[in-house]
């Protein structure tokens, strides 16, 4: 059996919708659209929907703030009776440039406080899909940076990243994590790599 629960991390509230920290929500929304998920309902400190296409997959957006994501994820795993090894968490990553994605079967939290809270509560044994949110502009305050919107010139790369990340999640669900890793853990094709 493969992935049964896909969790997109972000902050609840309209004021955070377009920020770098909320790309996990955007990807899980796109996956929900592709898998024809039912309506979102409140369960286990999250908004949860279930796919109606292919194998049954729970899709979730925690309603806790990012730094408390572990509480919602632990509640989801227990309430839905899903082991951590069958979960995929989608998370923003300032260590990756905008447009890059990286899929891993497990690991540490890196610099991400939401991921750290999850690892502290359930351990590192779950898959994660990291989405690059680091732009060209340097920042002084990391918290302020991840709560800022993407620049206008970054938008095309962000939209392509969301599409690519949703592809990676879909392949993980239908064909397995290993196949998705082999296919999507490549640098994106750019004009420089083509020439």
MDTraj code that builds the backbone (N, CA, C; nanometers):
import mdtraj as md
import numpy as np

residues = "UNK UNK UNK UNK UNK UNK UNK UNK UNK UNK UNK UNK UNK UNK UNK UNK UNK UNK UNK UNK UNK UNK UNK UNK UNK UNK UNK UNK UNK UNK UNK UNK UNK UNK UNK UNK UNK UNK UNK UNK UNK UNK UNK UNK UNK UNK UNK UNK UNK UNK UNK UNK UNK UNK UNK UNK UNK UNK UNK UNK UNK UNK UNK UNK UNK UNK UNK UNK UNK UNK UNK UNK UNK UNK UNK UNK UNK UNK UNK UNK UNK UNK UNK UNK UNK UNK UNK UNK UNK UNK UNK UNK UNK UNK UNK UNK UNK UNK UNK UNK UNK UNK UNK UNK UNK UNK UNK UNK UNK UNK UNK UNK UNK UNK UNK UNK UNK UNK UNK UNK UNK UNK UNK UNK UNK UNK UNK UNK UNK UNK UNK UNK UNK UNK UNK UNK UNK UNK UNK UNK UNK UNK UNK UNK UNK UNK UNK UNK UNK UNK UNK UNK UNK UNK UNK UNK UNK UNK UNK UNK UNK UNK UNK UNK UNK UNK UNK UNK UNK UNK UNK UNK UNK UNK UNK UNK UNK UNK UNK UNK UNK UNK UNK UNK UNK UNK UNK UNK UNK UNK UNK UNK UNK UNK UNK".split()
xyz = np.array([
    [0.0835, -0.1190, 0.0000],
    [0.0000, 0.0000, 0.0000],
    [0.0873, 0.1244, 0.0000],
    [0.0412, 0.2326, -0.0647],
    [0.1208, 0.3537, -0.0787],
    [0.0746, 0.4663, 0.0111],
    [0.0821, 0.5865, -0.0408],
    [0.0451, 0.7067, 0.0340],
    [-0.1060, 0.7083, 0.0568],
    [-0.1456, 0.7285, 0.1825],
    [-0.2867, 0.7358, 0.2189],
    [-0.3286, 0.8741, 0.2666],
    [-0.2318, 0.9553, 0.3082],
    [-0.2614, 1.0878, 0.3616],
    [-0.1618, 1.1880, 0.3037],
    [-0.2133, 1.2941, 0.2440],
    [-0.1313, 1.4028, 0.1900],
    [-0.1658, 1.5293, 0.2681],
    [-0.0658, 1.5872, 0.3332],
    [-0.0861, 1.7060, 0.4162],
    [-0.0086, 1.8226, 0.3558],
    [-0.0786, 1.9284, 0.3203],
    [-0.0137, 2.0512, 0.2750],
    [-0.0027, 2.1474, 0.3915],
    [0.1178, 2.1958, 0.4194],
    [0.1363, 2.2876, 0.5313],
    [0.1162, 2.4325, 0.4880],
    [0.0676, 2.5117, 0.5817],
    [0.0447, 2.6536, 0.5592],
    [-0.0145, 2.7154, 0.6845],
    [-0.0484, 2.8416, 0.6751],
    [-0.1158, 2.9116, 0.7848],
    [-0.2608, 2.9369, 0.7463],
    [-0.3549, 2.9127, 0.8382],
    [-0.4949, 2.9419, 0.8064],
    [-0.5193, 3.0916, 0.8024],
    [-0.6162, 3.1331, 0.7249],
    [-0.6526, 3.2741, 0.7183],
    [-0.6204, 3.3343, 0.5834],
    [-0.7108, 3.4194, 0.5371],
    [-0.6977, 3.4803, 0.4044],
    [-0.5723, 3.5654, 0.3915],
    [-0.5278, 3.6257, 0.5024],
    [-0.4113, 3.7145, 0.4951],
    [-0.2812, 3.6400, 0.4617],
    [-0.2820, 3.5066, 0.4769],
    [-0.1627, 3.4275, 0.4478],
    [-0.1713, 3.3541, 0.3141],
    [-0.2828, 3.3648, 0.2456],
    [-0.3101, 3.2802, 0.1282],
    [-0.2031, 3.2870, 0.0204],
    [-0.1500, 3.4047, -0.0092],
    [-0.0542, 3.4159, -0.1184],
    [0.0913, 3.4169, -0.0760],
    [0.1197, 3.3806, 0.0486],
    [0.2566, 3.3896, 0.0987],
    [0.3400, 3.2677, 0.0613],
    [0.4714, 3.2831, 0.0755],
    [0.5640, 3.1733, 0.0469],
    [0.5373, 3.0536, 0.1380],
    [0.4992, 3.0819, 0.2623],
    [0.4752, 2.9751, 0.3603],
    [0.3545, 2.8888, 0.3242],
    [0.2678, 2.9356, 0.2330],
    [0.1428, 2.8643, 0.2066],
    [0.1403, 2.7879, 0.0753],
    [0.2552, 2.7665, 0.0125],
    [0.2520, 2.6906, -0.1132],
    [0.2090, 2.5458, -0.0906],
    [0.2290, 2.4922, 0.0290],
    [0.1809, 2.3571, 0.0588],
    [0.0300, 2.3474, 0.0455],
    [-0.0423, 2.4489, 0.0947],
    [-0.1876, 2.4537, 0.0788],
    [-0.2244, 2.4569, -0.0692],
    [-0.1523, 2.5377, -0.1467],
    [-0.1852, 2.5525, -0.2886],
    [-0.1679, 2.4209, -0.3638],
    [-0.0641, 2.3453, -0.3298],
    [-0.0424, 2.2170, -0.3973],
    [-0.1503, 2.1170, -0.3581],
    [-0.1839, 2.1098, -0.2296],
    [-0.2856, 2.0125, -0.1879],
    [-0.4214, 2.0494, -0.2480],
    [-0.4474, 2.1780, -0.2689],
    [-0.5712, 2.2186, -0.3370],
    [-0.5722, 2.1690, -0.4814],
    [-0.4584, 2.1794, -0.5488],
    [-0.4501, 2.1317, -0.6875],
    [-0.4641, 1.9797, -0.6938],
    [-0.4049, 1.9090, -0.5988],
    [-0.4196, 1.7624, -0.5944],
    [-0.5661, 1.7261, -0.5700],
    [-0.6318, 1.7989, -0.4813],
    [-0.7737, 1.7733, -0.4541],
    [-0.8570, 1.7912, -0.5808],
    [-0.8251, 1.8936, -0.6588],
    [-0.8967, 1.9158, -0.7849],
    [-0.8745, 1.7994, -0.8807],
    [-0.7497, 1.7554, -0.8944],
    [-0.7169, 1.6476, -0.9880],
    [-0.7787, 1.5143, -0.9473],
    [-0.7819, 1.4871, -0.8172],
    [-0.8353, 1.3589, -0.7691],
    [-0.9844, 1.3668, -0.7377],
    [-1.0450, 1.4786, -0.7789],
    [-1.1889, 1.4994, -0.7607],
    [-1.2327, 1.4732, -0.6159],
    [-1.1597, 1.5346, -0.5250],
    [-1.1902, 1.5150, -0.3832],
    [-1.3266, 1.5748, -0.3503],
    [-1.3899, 1.5177, -0.2504],
    [-1.5169, 1.5699, -0.2025],
    [-1.4952, 1.7026, -0.1318],
    [-1.5989, 1.7530, -0.0676],
    [-1.5902, 1.8828, -0.0011],
    [-1.4980, 1.8752, 0.1207],
    [-1.4385, 1.9904, 0.1539],
    [-1.3514, 2.0005, 0.2704],
    [-1.4369, 2.0062, 0.3967],
    [-1.4009, 1.9245, 0.4955],
    [-1.4713, 1.9226, 0.6231],
    [-1.3705, 1.9323, 0.7361],
    [-1.4142, 1.9867, 0.8513],
    [-1.3245, 2.0033, 0.9656],
    [-1.3151, 1.8739, 1.0450],
    [-1.1941, 1.8212, 1.0568],
    [-1.1650, 1.7021, 1.1380],
    [-1.0235, 1.7140, 1.1914],
    [-1.0008, 1.6725, 1.3144],
    [-0.8655, 1.6567, 1.3679],
    [-0.7805, 1.7825, 1.3489],
    [-0.8353, 1.8980, 1.3838],
    [-0.7659, 2.0272, 1.3730],
    [-0.7215, 2.0590, 1.2303],
    [-0.7940, 2.0076, 1.1319],
    [-0.7596, 2.0276, 0.9909],
    [-0.8857, 2.0366, 0.9067],
    [-0.8682, 2.0834, 0.7838],
    [-0.9706, 2.0684, 0.6808],
    [-0.9309, 1.9454, 0.6011],
    [-1.0250, 1.8523, 0.5848],
    [-0.9945, 1.7223, 0.5246],
    [-1.0915, 1.6944, 0.4105],
    [-1.0388, 1.6418, 0.3018],
    [-1.1204, 1.5957, 0.1890],
    [-1.0682, 1.4580, 0.1478],
    [-1.1518, 1.3816, 0.0780],
    [-1.1140, 1.2462, 0.0360],
    [-1.1240, 1.2373, -0.1151],
    [-1.0225, 1.1764, -0.1760],
    [-1.0227, 1.1607, -0.3214],
    [-1.1372, 1.0701, -0.3647],
    [-1.1922, 1.0957, -0.4834],
    [-1.2943, 1.0069, -0.5390],
    [-1.2435, 0.9405, -0.6668],
    [-1.1198, 0.9682, -0.7044],
    [-1.0577, 0.9082, -0.8229],
    [-0.9362, 0.8289, -0.7793],
    [-0.9294, 0.7026, -0.8176],
    [-0.8150, 0.6194, -0.7811],
    [-0.8269, 0.5671, -0.6393],
    [-0.7126, 0.5314, -0.5781],
    [-0.7161, 0.4804, -0.4410],
    [-0.7623, 0.5889, -0.3446],
    [-0.8213, 0.5471, -0.2329],
    [-0.8679, 0.6459, -0.1352],
    [-0.7473, 0.7150, -0.0723],
    [-0.7468, 0.8468, -0.0824],
    [-0.6409, 0.9282, -0.0237],
    [-0.7057, 1.0415, 0.0534],
    [-0.6613, 1.0598, 0.1773],
    [-0.7053, 1.1731, 0.2570],
    [-0.6161, 1.2916, 0.2212],
    [-0.6758, 1.4074, 0.2014],
    [-0.6028, 1.5308, 0.1753],
    [-0.6325, 1.6258, 0.2902],
    [-0.5302, 1.6937, 0.3410],
    [-0.5519, 1.7762, 0.4605],
    [-0.4751, 1.9070, 0.4558],
    [-0.5394, 2.0094, 0.5145],
    [-0.4785, 2.1405, 0.5377],
    [-0.4964, 2.1698, 0.6867],
    [-0.3888, 2.1617, 0.7656],
    [-0.4026, 2.1883, 0.9095],
    [-0.4578, 2.3273, 0.9361],
    [-0.5409, 2.3393, 1.0388],
    [-0.5969, 2.4682, 1.0792],
    [-0.5168, 2.5295, 1.1939],
    [-0.4144, 2.4601, 1.2402],
    [-0.3236, 2.5182, 1.3379],
    [-0.2276, 2.6087, 1.2618],
    [-0.1615, 2.6998, 1.3302],
    [-0.0604, 2.7785, 1.2612],
    [0.0626, 2.6922, 1.2365],
    [0.1456, 2.7358, 1.1424],
    [0.2558, 2.6548, 1.0927],
    [0.3396, 2.5926, 1.2045],
    [0.3770, 2.6713, 1.3038],
    [0.4656, 2.6216, 1.4090],
    [0.4007, 2.5159, 1.4977],
    [0.2704, 2.4948, 1.4823],
    [0.1978, 2.3932, 1.5602],
    [0.1434, 2.2835, 1.4681],
    [0.2019, 2.2672, 1.3530],
    [0.1547, 2.1673, 1.2562],
    [0.1576, 2.0259, 1.3127],
    [0.2514, 1.9975, 1.4005],
    [0.2641, 1.8626, 1.4565],
    [0.1404, 1.8178, 1.5311],
    [0.0738, 1.9098, 1.5999],
    [-0.0477, 1.8752, 1.6729],
    [-0.1552, 1.8259, 1.5766],
    [-0.1757, 1.8996, 1.4678],
    [-0.2776, 1.8607, 1.3701],
    [-0.2402, 1.7296, 1.3021],
    [-0.1132, 1.7150, 1.2637],
    [-0.0701, 1.5937, 1.1934],
    [-0.0820, 1.4712, 1.2832],
    [-0.0405, 1.4815, 1.4086],
    [-0.0530, 1.3682, 1.5015],
    [-0.1994, 1.3296, 1.5200],
    [-0.2871, 1.4301, 1.5289],
    [-0.4301, 1.4042, 1.5429],
    [-0.4868, 1.3376, 1.4178],
    [-0.4442, 1.3827, 1.3006],
    [-0.4883, 1.3216, 1.1746],
    [-0.4475, 1.1747, 1.1675],
    [-0.3202, 1.1480, 1.1952],
    [-0.2699, 1.0101, 1.1859],
    [-0.3468, 0.9174, 1.2791],
    [-0.3692, 0.9633, 1.4016],
    [-0.4420, 0.8808, 1.4979],
    [-0.5887, 0.8658, 1.4584],
    [-0.6529, 0.9764, 1.4245],
    [-0.7959, 0.9738, 1.3933],
    [-0.8293, 0.8974, 1.2667],
    [-0.7396, 0.9038, 1.1668],
    [-0.7634, 0.8344, 1.0401],
    [-0.7003, 0.6957, 1.0373],
    [-0.6279, 0.6616, 1.1428],
    [-0.5593, 0.5321, 1.1541],
    [-0.4638, 0.5090, 1.0369],
    [-0.3792, 0.6102, 1.0141],
    [-0.2792, 0.6043, 0.9074],
    [-0.1412, 0.6082, 0.9724],
    [-0.0514, 0.5141, 0.9396],
    [0.0840, 0.5210, 0.9952],
    [0.1645, 0.6326, 0.9288],
    [0.2609, 0.6917, 1.0000],
    [0.3420, 0.7986, 0.9400],
    [0.4072, 0.7594, 0.8078],
    [0.4413, 0.6332, 0.7920],
    [0.5071, 0.5880, 0.6686],
    [0.4159, 0.5959, 0.5470],
    [0.2861, 0.6183, 0.5672],
    [0.1896, 0.6301, 0.4570],
    [0.1448, 0.7751, 0.4355],
    [0.2217, 0.8687, 0.4926],
    [0.1870, 1.0102, 0.4832],
    [0.2924, 1.0844, 0.4007],
    [0.2456, 1.1825, 0.3231],
    [0.3317, 1.2731, 0.2481],
    [0.2986, 1.4158, 0.2908],
    [0.3995, 1.4894, 0.3386],
    [0.3818, 1.6278, 0.3819],
    [0.4417, 1.7196, 0.2761],
    [0.3669, 1.8217, 0.2364],
    [0.4117, 1.9190, 0.1367],
    [0.4455, 2.0483, 0.2097],
    [0.5689, 2.0964, 0.1903],
    [0.6186, 2.2062, 0.2727],
    [0.7060, 2.3010, 0.1912],
    [0.7007, 2.4303, 0.2246],
    [0.7882, 2.5283, 0.1610],
    [0.9305, 2.5125, 0.2136],
    [1.0300, 2.5535, 0.1347],
    [1.1702, 2.5379, 0.1738],
    [1.2522, 2.6562, 0.1228],
    [1.3053, 2.7380, 0.2150],
    [1.3876, 2.8527, 0.1745],
    [1.5277, 2.8109, 0.1318],
    [1.5628, 2.6859, 0.1533],
    [1.6945, 2.6383, 0.1093],
    [1.6945, 2.5980, -0.0370],
    [1.5780, 2.5943, -0.0990],
    [1.5665, 2.5637, -0.2422],
    [1.5202, 2.6880, -0.3169],
    [1.5741, 2.7113, -0.4363],
    [1.5290, 2.8271, -0.5144],
    [1.3857, 2.8074, -0.5651],
    [1.3178, 2.9181, -0.5881],
    [1.1826, 2.9131, -0.6421],
    [1.1809, 2.8258, -0.7677],
    [1.0862, 2.7332, -0.7723],
    [1.0718, 2.6459, -0.8882],
    [1.1239, 2.5050, -0.8675],
    [1.2139, 2.4851, -0.7715],
    [1.2698, 2.3519, -0.7464],
    [1.1818, 2.2748, -0.6499],
    [1.1718, 2.1442, -0.6693],
    [1.1038, 2.0578, -0.5731],
    [1.1974, 1.9432, -0.5374],
    [1.1799, 1.8876, -0.4188],
    [1.2616, 1.7748, -0.3752],
    [1.1745, 1.6803, -0.2932],
    [1.1654, 1.5567, -0.3368],
    [1.0839, 1.4549, -0.2716],
    [1.1759, 1.3580, -0.1982],
    [1.1481, 1.3329, -0.0694],
    [1.2291, 1.2430, 0.0119],
    [1.1386, 1.1482, 0.0912],
    [1.1850, 1.0251, 0.1161],
    [1.1023, 0.9296, 0.1913],
    [1.1004, 0.9562, 0.3416],
    [1.1980, 1.0318, 0.3932],
    [1.2060, 1.0624, 0.5364],
    [1.3182, 1.1640, 0.5559],
    [1.3462, 1.1971, 0.6808],
    [1.4568, 1.2880, 0.7082],
    [1.4260, 1.3859, 0.8182],
    [1.5199, 1.4770, 0.8385],
    [1.5057, 1.5774, 0.9424],
    [1.4252, 1.6968, 0.8951],
    [1.4032, 1.7937, 0.9843],
    [1.3200, 1.9077, 0.9509],
    [1.3928, 2.0210, 0.8795],
    [1.5261, 2.0185, 0.8770],
    [1.5974, 2.1316, 0.8191],
    [1.5683, 2.2577, 0.8990],
    [1.5484, 2.3693, 0.8309],
    [1.5252, 2.4973, 0.8986],
    [1.3769, 2.5279, 0.9178],
    [1.2898, 2.4335, 0.8855],
    [1.1448, 2.4611, 0.8836],
    [1.0797, 2.4288, 1.0181],
    [1.0218, 2.5303, 1.0833],
    [0.9621, 2.5105, 1.2151],
    [0.8385, 2.4216, 1.2135],
    [0.7580, 2.4298, 1.1078],
    [0.6408, 2.3422, 1.0986],
    [0.6817, 2.1966, 1.0864],
    [0.7802, 2.1707, 1.0026],
    [0.8313, 2.0345, 0.9863],
    [0.8969, 1.9868, 1.1159],
    [0.9672, 2.0769, 1.1836],
    [1.0305, 2.0407, 1.3107],
    [0.9260, 1.9987, 1.4135],
    [0.8136, 2.0708, 1.4189],
    [0.7086, 2.0369, 1.5147],
    [0.6505, 1.8984, 1.4842],
    [0.6368, 1.8666, 1.3560],
    [0.5868, 1.7335, 1.3183],
    [0.6864, 1.6257, 1.3590],
    [0.8138, 1.6460, 1.3249],
    [0.9178, 1.5471, 1.3596],
    [0.9256, 1.5289, 1.5111],
    [0.9147, 1.6378, 1.5878],
    [0.9189, 1.6276, 1.7344],
    [0.8055, 1.5423, 1.7881],
    [0.6890, 1.5478, 1.7219],
    [0.5719, 1.4753, 1.7728],
    [0.5620, 1.3312, 1.7227],
    [0.6021, 1.3053, 1.5978],
    [0.5807, 1.1702, 1.5430],
    [0.7085, 1.1037, 1.4925],
    [0.8203, 1.1743, 1.4926],
    [0.9446, 1.1196, 1.4408],
    [0.9630, 1.1538, 1.2934],
    [1.0783, 1.1160, 1.2349],
    [1.1120, 1.1564, 1.0982],
    [1.0652, 1.0605, 0.9887],
    [0.9943, 0.9536, 1.0233],
    [0.9633, 0.8470, 0.9277],
    [0.8430, 0.8720, 0.8394],
    [0.8410, 0.9863, 0.7703],
    [0.7326, 1.0161, 0.6763],
    [0.7924, 1.0881, 0.5561],
    [0.7264, 1.0739, 0.4416],
    [0.7740, 1.1378, 0.3185],
    [0.7434, 1.2866, 0.3225],
    [0.8301, 1.3619, 0.2537],
    [0.8059, 1.5055, 0.2442],
    [0.8439, 1.5556, 0.1065],
    [0.7632, 1.6486, 0.0579],
    [0.7877, 1.7135, -0.0705],
    [0.8172, 1.8594, -0.0402],
    [0.9429, 1.8988, -0.0629],
    [0.9871, 2.0353, -0.0339],
    [0.9733, 2.1202, -0.1604],
    [0.9198, 2.2415, -0.1424],
    [0.8960, 2.3339, -0.2529],
    [0.9833, 2.4571, -0.2352],
    [1.0655, 2.4873, -0.3350],
    [1.1557, 2.6009, -0.3251],
    [1.0838, 2.7333, -0.3244],
    [1.1149, 2.8183, -0.2244],
    [1.0530, 2.9508, -0.2155],
    [1.1569, 3.0625, -0.2054],
    [1.2851, 3.0277, -0.2211],
    [1.3897, 3.1292, -0.2093],
    [1.4055, 3.2052, -0.3400],
    [1.3778, 3.3347, -0.3340],
    [1.3937, 3.4192, -0.4509],
    [1.5327, 3.4787, -0.4585],
    [1.5502, 3.5718, -0.5509],
    [1.6798, 3.6371, -0.5712],
    [1.7074, 3.7446, -0.4657],
    [1.6022, 3.8018, -0.4094],
    [1.6185, 3.9114, -0.3141],
    [1.6589, 3.8584, -0.1765],
    [1.7689, 3.9075, -0.1195],
    [1.8081, 3.8629, 0.0147],
    [1.7112, 3.9159, 0.1206],
    [1.7099, 3.8537, 0.2361],
    [1.6212, 3.8974, 0.3433],
    [1.6999, 3.9154, 0.4720],
    [1.6456, 3.9975, 0.5602],
    [1.7047, 4.0183, 0.6928],
    [1.6353, 3.9333, 0.7978],
    [1.5048, 3.9142, 0.7818],
    [1.4238, 3.8423, 0.8798],
    [1.3551, 3.7258, 0.8092],
    [1.3936, 3.6035, 0.8449],
    [1.3398, 3.4851, 0.7773],
    [1.1894, 3.4731, 0.7960],
    [1.1405, 3.4953, 0.9184],
    [0.9961, 3.4836, 0.9443],
    [0.9180, 3.5827, 0.8585],
    [0.9680, 3.7034, 0.8490],
    [0.9022, 3.8048, 0.7665],
    [0.9058, 3.7645, 0.6190],
    [1.0164, 3.7065, 0.5767],
    [1.0326, 3.6681, 0.4365],
    [0.9318, 3.5604, 0.3958],
    [0.9200, 3.4537, 0.4761],
    [0.8301, 3.3440, 0.4369],
    [0.6833, 3.3837, 0.4482],
    [0.6553, 3.4906, 0.5224],
    [0.5180, 3.5404, 0.5318],
    [0.4897, 3.6498, 0.4293],
    [0.5829, 3.6700, 0.3368],
    [0.5639, 3.7685, 0.2307],
    [0.5161, 3.6984, 0.1038],
    [0.4496, 3.7729, 0.0145],
    [0.4065, 3.7138, -0.1124],
    [0.5249, 3.6982, -0.2084],
    [0.5064, 3.6159, -0.3087],
    [0.6059, 3.6030, -0.4143],
    [0.6091, 3.7311, -0.4970],
    [0.7270, 3.7636, -0.5491],
    [0.7392, 3.8781, -0.6392],
    [0.6697, 3.8467, -0.7709],
    [0.6298, 3.9508, -0.8402],
    [0.5574, 3.9329, -0.9665],
    [0.6375, 3.8502, -1.0670],
    [0.7685, 3.8748, -1.0749],
    [0.8501, 3.8008, -1.1720],
    [0.8701, 3.6545, -1.1332],
    [0.8415, 3.6202, -1.0069],
    [0.8522, 3.4804, -0.9615],
    [0.7268, 3.3996, -0.9935],
    [0.6151, 3.4678, -1.0211],
    [0.4865, 3.3994, -1.0347],
    [0.4853, 3.2869, -1.1390],
    [0.5409, 3.3058, -1.2595],
    [0.5391, 3.1944, -1.3556],
    [0.6104, 3.0693, -1.3026],
    [0.7251, 3.0879, -1.2361],
    [0.7980, 2.9736, -1.1800],
    [0.7193, 2.9085, -1.0668],
    [0.6493, 2.9895, -0.9883],
    [0.5685, 2.9363, -0.8779],
    [0.4534, 2.8527, -0.9328],
    [0.3844, 2.9039, -1.0338],
    [0.2725, 2.8294, -1.0927],
    [0.3207, 2.6963, -1.1520],
    [0.4364, 2.6998, -1.2197],
    [0.4915, 2.5766, -1.2764],
    [0.5331, 2.4802, -1.1655],
    [0.5882, 2.5325, -1.0564],
    [0.6273, 2.4485, -0.9437],
    [0.5057, 2.3804, -0.8810],
    [0.3958, 2.4533, -0.8679],
    [0.2739, 2.3957, -0.8102],
    [0.2218, 2.2836, -0.9005],
    [0.2249, 2.3067, -1.0307],
    [0.1821, 2.2032, -1.1248],
    [0.2721, 2.0796, -1.1145],
    [0.4031, 2.1023, -1.1121],
    [0.4995, 1.9927, -1.1042],
    [0.4863, 1.9167, -0.9725],
    [0.4678, 1.9905, -0.8625],
    [0.4520, 1.9274, -0.7317],
    [0.3247, 1.8426, -0.7265],
    [0.2155, 1.8921, -0.7846],
    [0.0917, 1.8133, -0.7895],
    [0.1125, 1.6879, -0.8736],
    [0.1910, 1.6987, -0.9822],
    [0.2268, 1.5793, -1.0611],
    [0.3008, 1.4784, -0.9734],
    [0.3981, 1.5284, -0.8951],
    [0.4782, 1.4398, -0.8096],
    [0.3918, 1.3700, -0.7049],
    [0.2970, 1.4427, -0.6472],
    [0.2067, 1.3816, -0.5483],
    [0.1209, 1.2751, -0.6157],
    [0.0675, 1.3071, -0.7317],
    [-0.0188, 1.2120, -0.8031],
    [0.0575, 1.0848, -0.8397],
    [0.1797, 1.0993, -0.8881],
    [0.2616, 0.9814, -0.9199],
    [0.2927, 0.9037, -0.7922],
    [0.3208, 0.9725, -0.6819],
    [0.3467, 0.9045, -0.5541],
    [0.2279, 0.8192, -0.5119],
    [0.1076, 0.8718, -0.5323],
    [-0.0141, 0.8000, -0.4929],
    [-0.0411, 0.6812, -0.5849],
    [-0.0306, 0.7022, -0.7166],
    [-0.0698, 0.5989, -0.8126],
    [0.0421, 0.5006, -0.8472],
    [0.1683, 0.5458, -0.8429],
    [0.2785, 0.4596, -0.8879],
    [0.3838, 0.4336, -0.7811],
    [0.3777, 0.5051, -0.6712],
    [0.4718, 0.4831, -0.5626],
    [0.5735, 0.5953, -0.5482],
    [0.6218, 0.6103, -0.4260],
    [0.7140, 0.7172, -0.3916],
    [0.8466, 0.7043, -0.4662],
    [0.8993, 0.5849, -0.4774],
    [1.0289, 0.5658, -0.5435],
    [1.0242, 0.6111, -0.6891],
    [0.9195, 0.5747, -0.7588],
    [0.9063, 0.6158, -0.8985],
    [0.8929, 0.7675, -0.9095],
    [0.8174, 0.8269, -0.8181],
    [0.8035, 0.9728, -0.8195],
    [0.9367, 1.0409, -0.7915],
    [1.0151, 0.9874, -0.6979],
    [1.1460, 1.0450, -0.6677],
    [1.2375, 1.0379, -0.7901],
    [1.2394, 0.9247, -0.8559],
    [1.3240, 0.9094, -0.9750],
    [1.2853, 1.0070, -1.0850],
    [1.1575, 1.0358, -1.0947],
    [1.1085, 1.1215, -1.2025],
    [1.1200, 1.2705, -1.1716],
    [1.0979, 1.3098, -1.0452],
    [1.0840, 1.4524, -1.0148],
    [1.2019, 1.5143, -0.9403],
    [1.2946, 1.4356, -0.8894],
    [1.4095, 1.4934, -0.8195],
    [1.5202, 1.5297, -0.9171],
    [1.4846, 1.6028, -1.0184],
    [1.5777, 1.6511, -1.1205],
    [1.5685, 1.8028, -1.1253],
    [1.6782, 1.8694, -1.1600],
    [1.6679, 2.0146, -1.1768],
    [1.5669, 2.0455, -1.2878],
    [1.4898, 2.1536, -1.2734],
    [1.3956, 2.1888, -1.3789],
    [1.4705, 2.2268, -1.5073],
    [1.4097, 2.2004, -1.6203],
    [1.4695, 2.2359, -1.7478],
    [1.4598, 2.3861, -1.7658],
    [1.5718, 2.4502, -1.7949],
    [1.5740, 2.5947, -1.8183],
    [1.6401, 2.6209, -1.9532],
    [1.6350, 2.7456, -1.9955],
    [1.7009, 2.7814, -2.1210],
    [1.8495, 2.7507, -2.1147],
    [1.9108, 2.7708, -1.9966],
    [2.0545, 2.7479, -1.9824],
    [2.0899, 2.5999, -2.0001],
    [2.0047, 2.5082, -1.9451],
    [2.0369, 2.3665, -1.9551],
    [2.0096, 2.3113, -2.0938],
    [1.9235, 2.3780, -2.1705],
    [1.8925, 2.3337, -2.3056],
    [2.0049, 2.3737, -2.4011],
    [2.0619, 2.4931, -2.3832],
    [2.1662, 2.5441, -2.4735],
    [2.3005, 2.4778, -2.4495],
])
top = md.Topology()
chain = top.add_chain()
for i, resn in enumerate(residues, 1):
    res = top.add_residue(resn, chain, resSeq=i)
    for name in ("N", "CA", "C"):
        top.add_atom(name, md.element.get_by_symbol(name[0]), res)
traj = md.Trajectory(xyz[None], top)
